[in-house]
Amino acid sequence: MKRASLFLLLIVMLAVQPLSVLAQTAPSCSFQPDGSIICTTGGGSEGGGEEGGGNDNNNNGGGACTPGNHLAFQVVAVMPCELPNTTPPQHPCTSFSVTAGGITCTNSGWKISARVTFPEIYLDVRPYPATLVRWPTAVRNGGLPDSSGSGGVNYISNGGGSPGNPQVGDWQNLRLTLTLRPAGPMFVTLPHIGDLVLSNGVSQFIQWEVPSHPAVGATTLAGSVSGLDELPGDMPLFVGNGRAPYKLFWELRYQEYEAIEGCLAGPNGNGNYNCGGGTGHRGITGYEWKTHSSGGEIPPSAVANLPAARMADINNDGTPDAYWDTNLTLRRMDDAGSISNPQYQRSWNWGGIIYWAVREGQGQIGWPGQ
């Protein structure tokens, strides 16, 4: 019973596979060079012989080793803390710097750094910077472009060589590229309007039911905002925001100095032939630079100390899966939706903030030159 209890505990704790060896009668476990654990317990052959069959229980309690087949177990699953972490890195960055301006990835070992800026995203608006109560007011996602940035290193002496005397394993022309790509629509929030979700190129009409007045939350004055010189300084403004989620990707390209193997005439150093139909042997025929590349995504979970303002949870599962881009530029449209009409053309960027004035119905709309 003691032996059964011991094995039950081992089976519950660890995955095991049986094998037959000679073992001591008392259970014994030891670590092996390959990282496995061998646990053994002794005991005579089941049923015993003519003289030893009645002594099994005594042997199980720690008697002398009895010749014959004994149970042994090799542990093939070990608790994670016993094994080294051999998972390959998901990206080459040893440190990050993330701000509203962009993301910098640095690999201290290679002394390489790449920076990608958050791209300028566009919200096209009409009329702007002021509209009227219940006036059809247009907003449009004017574009969510990609953005890329790179950094490079000319030579890394992994094999101990130099640019003039390369050795096997050396790298040259190492280039790290970071790219930000849109991961969803643009999200716009405006007071008394609510949340708007705008896909690329999509327009939506809105209208305010109340003018921008301090009594309804419009406490910011136009005179305190840079760029709103078309409005009276004491004009109160509604304040909203706009942003879009982006995913971050990396690509590493480099050339490695490698030996080229081929078939050489004659036998090898041991006098053997293994290629060329029995006339040659395999060996190094030369050296060359070979191009290698790798890449993938860098999720927010991989970036330590990521500012909360950059974390975008686009599928609402509680885990950030993208980065917020707040480099929002507002562009004024004309009645035809053009942003290049010289009479109306103008743009503003307040880092994701949207200021908007709303006048009473009899007031003036915010068109230029009126």
C-alpha positions as CSV (number, residue, x, y, z in Angstrom):
1,M,0.0,0.0,0.0
2,K,2.8,2.4,0.7
3,R,4.3,1.8,-2.8
4,A,0.8,2.4,-4.4
5,S,0.4,5.7,-2.5
6,L,3.8,6.9,-3.6
7,F,3.1,6.2,-7.2
8,L,-0.3,7.7,-7.1
9,L,1.2,11.0,-5.9
10,L,3.8,10.9,-8.7
11,I,1.2,10.2,-11.4
12,V,-1.1,13.1,-10.2
13,M,1.8,15.6,-10.1
14,L,3.7,14.6,-13.3
15,A,3.3,13.0,-16.7
16,V,5.2,9.7,-16.6
17,Q,6.1,6.7,-18.8
18,P,6.9,3.2,-17.5
19,L,10.1,1.2,-18.1
20,S,11.7,-1.8,-16.5
21,V,15.0,-1.5,-14.6
22,L,16.7,-2.9,-11.6
23,A,16.0,-0.6,-8.6
24,Q,16.2,-0.2,-4.9
25,T,13.1,-1.2,-2.9
26,A,12.7,2.3,-1.4
27,P,11.5,5.0,-3.9
28,S,14.3,7.1,-5.2
29,C,14.3,10.1,-7.6
30,S,17.2,11.8,-9.3
31,F,17.7,14.5,-12.0
32,Q,19.3,13.3,-15.3
33,P,21.7,15.3,-17.5
34,D,19.0,15.7,-20.1
35,G,16.7,17.4,-17.7
36,S,14.4,14.5,-17.0
37,I,13.8,12.9,-13.6
38,I,14.0,9.1,-12.9
39,C,12.0,7.7,-10.0
40,T,12.3,4.0,-9.0
41,T,10.9,1.6,-6.4
42,G,11.7,-2.0,-5.8
43,G,9.9,-5.2,-4.7
44,G,10.1,-8.9,-5.7
45,S,8.3,-10.4,-8.6
46,E,4.6,-10.5,-8.2
47,G,3.3,-13.7,-6.7
48,G,6.8,-14.5,-5.4
49,G,8.8,-17.7,-5.8
50,E,8.4,-20.8,-3.7
51,E,10.4,-19.2,-0.9
52,G,10.0,-15.5,-1.4
53,G,6.3,-15.0,-2.2
54,G,5.3,-14.2,1.3
55,N,7.9,-11.5,1.9
56,D,6.7,-8.9,-0.7
57,N,5.3,-6.5,1.9
58,N,8.5,-6.5,3.9
59,N,10.6,-5.8,0.8
60,N,8.3,-2.9,-0.1
61,G,9.0,-1.4,3.3
62,G,12.7,-1.0,2.6
63,G,14.3,-4.5,2.6
64,A,17.2,-5.6,0.5
65,C,17.0,-5.4,-3.3
66,T,15.4,-8.4,-4.7
67,P,16.7,-9.5,-8.2
68,G,14.0,-9.4,-10.9
69,N,11.9,-6.8,-12.8
70,H,11.2,-3.7,-10.8
71,L,9.0,-0.7,-11.6
72,A,10.6,2.5,-12.6
73,F,9.2,5.8,-13.9
74,Q,10.8,8.4,-16.1
75,V,9.3,11.9,-15.6
76,V,8.8,13.5,-18.9
77,A,7.0,16.6,-17.8
78,V,8.6,18.9,-15.3
79,M,7.2,22.0,-13.6
80,P,7.9,25.2,-15.7
81,C,10.2,26.6,-13.0
82,E,12.6,23.7,-13.6
83,L,13.2,24.4,-17.3
84,P,15.0,27.4,-19.0
85,N,12.9,29.7,-21.1
86,T,13.8,28.8,-24.7
87,T,11.0,30.7,-26.3
88,P,12.4,32.9,-29.1
89,P,11.9,36.6,-28.9
90,Q,8.9,38.0,-30.7
91,H,10.7,41.1,-31.9
92,P,14.3,42.4,-31.9
93,C,13.6,45.4,-29.6
94,T,15.3,45.4,-26.2
95,S,13.7,48.7,-25.2
96,F,10.9,51.0,-26.5
97,S,10.0,54.7,-26.2
98,V,6.4,55.5,-27.0
99,T,5.0,59.0,-27.1
100,A,2.2,60.8,-29.0
101,G,4.8,61.6,-31.6
102,G,5.9,58.0,-32.4
103,I,7.5,54.8,-31.3
104,T,11.3,54.1,-31.1
105,C,12.6,50.5,-30.9
106,T,16.2,49.9,-29.8
107,N,18.4,46.8,-29.8
108,S,21.3,47.5,-27.5
109,G,23.3,44.5,-28.6
110,W,23.3,45.4,-32.2
111,K,23.4,49.2,-31.4
112,I,20.6,49.8,-33.8
113,S,17.5,52.0,-33.4
114,A,14.5,52.7,-35.6
115,R,11.7,55.2,-35.1
116,V,8.3,55.5,-36.7
117,T,6.1,58.5,-36.3
118,F,2.3,58.3,-35.9
119,P,1.0,59.2,-39.3
120,E,-1.2,62.3,-39.9
121,I,-4.8,61.2,-40.0
122,Y,-7.5,63.4,-41.5
123,L,-11.0,64.5,-40.5
124,D,-12.7,66.6,-43.2
125,V,-15.3,69.0,-41.8
126,R,-18.0,71.4,-43.1
127,P,-18.9,74.1,-42.1
128,Y,-16.0,74.9,-39.9
129,P,-14.9,76.3,-37.4
130,A,-18.5,77.3,-36.7
131,T,-21.9,75.9,-37.7
132,L,-25.6,76.6,-36.8
133,V,-28.0,74.8,-34.5
134,R,-29.8,72.1,-36.6
135,W,-27.7,72.8,-39.6
136,P,-26.6,69.7,-41.6
137,T,-22.9,69.5,-40.7
138,A,-20.6,67.0,-42.4
139,V,-17.7,65.0,-41.1
140,R,-15.6,62.6,-43.2
141,N,-12.8,60.2,-42.6
142,G,-10.3,61.8,-45.0
143,G,-7.6,59.1,-44.7
144,L,-5.6,56.8,-42.5
145,P,-2.2,56.4,-44.2
146,D,0.6,54.0,-43.2
147,S,3.9,55.3,-41.7
148,S,7.4,53.7,-41.7
149,G,10.7,54.5,-40.2
150,S,14.1,52.7,-40.3
151,G,17.5,52.5,-38.8
152,G,20.6,50.7,-39.8
153,V,24.1,49.3,-38.9
154,N,26.8,48.8,-41.6
155,Y,28.6,45.8,-40.0
156,I,28.4,43.5,-37.0
157,S,31.4,41.2,-36.4
158,N,29.6,38.1,-35.1
159,G,32.4,35.8,-36.5
160,G,35.3,38.0,-35.6
161,G,35.9,39.5,-39.0
162,S,35.9,43.0,-40.5
163,P,34.5,44.7,-43.6
164,G,37.8,44.1,-45.4
165,N,38.2,40.5,-44.0
166,P,34.8,39.0,-43.3
167,Q,34.5,35.8,-41.4
168,V,31.6,33.2,-41.3
169,G,28.8,34.6,-39.2
170,D,29.5,38.3,-39.8
171,W,26.6,40.5,-40.7
172,Q,26.5,43.6,-42.9
173,N,23.8,46.1,-44.1
174,L,21.6,45.4,-41.1
175,R,18.3,47.4,-41.4
176,L,15.4,47.5,-38.9
177,T,12.1,49.0,-40.2
178,L,9.0,49.8,-38.1
179,T,5.6,50.3,-39.8
180,L,2.3,51.5,-38.4
181,R,-0.8,50.4,-40.3
182,P,-4.4,51.3,-39.5
183,A,-6.3,48.6,-37.6
184,G,-9.8,50.0,-37.7
185,P,-12.0,53.1,-38.4
186,M,-11.6,56.6,-37.0
187,F,-13.4,57.2,-33.7
188,V,-14.8,60.7,-33.1
189,T,-16.5,62.0,-30.0
190,L,-18.4,65.3,-29.9
191,P,-20.4,66.9,-27.1
192,H,-24.2,66.5,-27.6
193,I,-23.5,64.4,-30.6
194,G,-21.9,61.3,-29.1
195,D,-19.5,58.7,-30.6
196,L,-19.0,58.5,-34.4
197,V,-17.3,55.6,-36.1
198,L,-16.0,56.6,-39.5
199,S,-14.5,54.1,-42.0
200,N,-11.9,55.4,-44.5
201,G,-13.6,57.8,-46.9
202,V,-17.0,57.6,-45.2
203,S,-19.0,60.8,-44.6
204,Q,-21.7,61.4,-42.0
205,F,-24.0,64.3,-41.3
206,I,-24.6,65.6,-37.8
207,Q,-26.5,68.5,-36.2
208,W,-26.3,70.2,-32.9
209,E,-29.6,70.9,-31.0
210,V,-28.0,73.6,-28.8
211,P,-25.5,76.4,-29.4
212,S,-22.1,76.2,-27.9
213,H,-22.7,78.0,-24.6
214,P,-21.1,77.7,-21.2
215,A,-24.4,76.6,-19.7
216,V,-24.2,73.4,-21.8
217,G,-20.5,72.7,-21.3
218,A,-18.8,75.0,-23.9
219,T,-16.4,76.7,-21.6
220,T,-13.4,77.1,-23.9
221,L,-13.1,80.4,-25.7
222,A,-11.9,80.7,-29.3
223,G,-9.4,83.4,-28.2
224,S,-7.5,80.8,-26.1
225,V,-7.1,78.3,-29.0
226,S,-4.3,78.9,-31.6
227,G,-5.5,79.0,-35.2
228,L,-9.1,80.0,-34.6
229,D,-8.6,83.6,-35.6
230,E,-11.7,83.4,-37.9
231,L,-13.9,83.4,-34.7
232,P,-14.5,86.2,-32.1
233,G,-12.2,85.6,-29.2
234,D,-15.1,85.4,-26.8
235,M,-16.9,82.7,-28.8
236,P,-17.5,79.6,-26.6
237,L,-16.5,76.2,-28.2
238,F,-17.5,72.6,-27.8
239,V,-14.5,70.4,-27.3
240,G,-14.4,66.8,-28.7
241,N,-11.7,64.4,-29.8
242,G,-10.7,62.1,-32.6
243,R,-8.3,59.2,-33.0
244,A,-7.6,55.9,-34.9
245,P,-6.1,52.6,-33.9
246,Y,-2.9,51.4,-35.5
247,K,-0.9,48.2,-35.3
248,L,2.9,48.1,-35.2
249,F,5.1,45.8,-37.3
250,W,8.8,45.2,-37.6
251,E,11.1,43.9,-40.3
252,L,14.8,43.0,-40.0
253,R,17.0,42.5,-43.1
254,Y,20.7,41.8,-43.2
255,Q,23.3,39.9,-45.1
256,E,25.3,37.1,-43.4
257,Y,28.7,35.8,-44.5
258,E,28.3,32.1,-45.1
259,A,30.3,29.1,-46.4
260,I,29.1,27.5,-49.6
261,E,29.2,23.7,-49.7
262,G,29.6,21.7,-52.9
263,C,31.2,18.6,-54.4
264,L,35.0,18.6,-54.5
265,A,37.0,16.2,-56.6
266,G,38.7,13.2,-54.9
267,P,38.2,11.7,-51.4
268,N,37.9,13.5,-48.2
269,G,40.5,13.5,-45.4
270,N,39.4,10.0,-44.4
271,G,39.7,8.7,-47.9
272,N,35.9,8.5,-48.4
273,Y,33.8,9.5,-51.4
274,N,30.2,10.8,-50.9
275,C,29.3,12.8,-54.0
276,G,29.9,13.0,-57.7
277,G,28.9,9.4,-58.3
278,G,31.7,8.2,-56.1
279,T,34.4,10.5,-57.5
280,G,34.3,13.4,-55.0
281,H,33.5,14.5,-51.5
282,R,31.4,17.3,-50.0
283,G,33.3,20.4,-48.7
284,I,33.5,24.2,-48.7
285,T,33.8,25.5,-52.2
286,G,33.6,29.3,-51.4
287,Y,32.0,32.0,-49.4
288,E,29.2,34.6,-50.1
289,W,26.9,37.1,-48.5
290,K,23.4,35.8,-48.2
291,T,20.3,38.0,-47.5
292,H,18.1,37.1,-44.6
293,S,14.9,38.7,-43.3
294,S,12.3,38.3,-40.6
295,G,9.4,40.3,-39.1
296,G,6.1,40.3,-37.4
297,E,3.8,42.3,-35.2
298,I,4.7,44.0,-31.9
299,P,1.5,44.1,-29.8
300,P,1.0,46.6,-26.9
301,S,1.6,43.7,-24.4
302,A,5.2,43.5,-25.6
303,V,5.9,47.2,-24.7
304,A,6.8,47.8,-21.1
305,N,5.4,51.0,-19.4
306,L,3.2,51.8,-22.4
307,P,1.3,55.0,-21.7
308,A,-2.4,54.4,-21.1
309,A,-3.3,57.1,-23.7
310,R,-1.7,54.9,-26.4
311,M,-3.5,51.6,-25.5
312,A,-6.3,50.8,-28.0
313,D,-8.7,47.9,-27.2
314,I,-10.5,47.7,-30.6
315,N,-12.3,44.4,-29.9
316,N,-13.4,45.4,-26.4
317,D,-12.1,42.3,-24.7
318,G,-10.2,44.2,-22.0
319,T,-6.8,43.7,-23.6
320,P,-5.1,46.5,-25.7
321,D,-4.4,45.2,-29.2
322,A,-3.4,48.4,-31.0
323,Y,-2.0,51.9,-30.5
324,W,-4.0,55.1,-30.6
325,D,-2.9,57.6,-33.2
326,T,-4.0,61.2,-32.2
327,N,-2.1,63.0,-34.9
328,L,-5.5,64.3,-36.2
329,T,-5.7,67.1,-38.8
330,L,-9.0,68.8,-39.5
331,R,-9.4,69.9,-43.1
332,R,-12.2,72.2,-44.2
333,M,-14.4,71.1,-47.1
334,D,-16.5,73.1,-49.5
335,D,-20.1,72.2,-50.5
336,A,-18.8,69.7,-53.0
337,G,-16.6,68.0,-50.4
338,S,-13.4,69.3,-51.9
339,I,-10.5,70.1,-49.5
340,S,-8.4,71.9,-52.2
341,N,-10.8,74.8,-53.1
342,P,-8.6,77.9,-52.5
343,Q,-11.5,79.8,-51.1
344,Y,-12.2,77.3,-48.3
345,Q,-8.9,75.4,-47.9
346,R,-7.4,75.4,-44.4
347,S,-6.4,72.8,-41.8
348,W,-5.9,72.6,-38.0
349,N,-4.1,70.1,-35.8
350,W,-4.5,70.1,-32.0
351,G,-3.2,66.6,-31.2
352,G,-6.5,64.8,-31.4
353,I,-8.6,67.6,-29.9
354,I,-11.6,69.0,-31.9
355,Y,-12.9,72.5,-31.2
356,W,-16.2,73.5,-32.8
357,A,-18.4,76.6,-32.4
358,V,-22.2,76.3,-32.8
359,R,-24.2,79.5,-33.3
360,E,-27.9,80.2,-32.9
361,G,-30.0,79.6,-36.0
362,Q,-29.9,83.3,-37.0
363,G,-26.2,83.5,-36.5
364,Q,-23.4,83.4,-39.1
365,I,-22.0,80.1,-40.3
366,G,-18.2,79.8,-40.2
367,W,-17.4,80.2,-43.8
368,P,-14.3,82.1,-44.9
369,G,-14.8,85.7,-46.2
370,Q,-18.3,86.1,-44.7
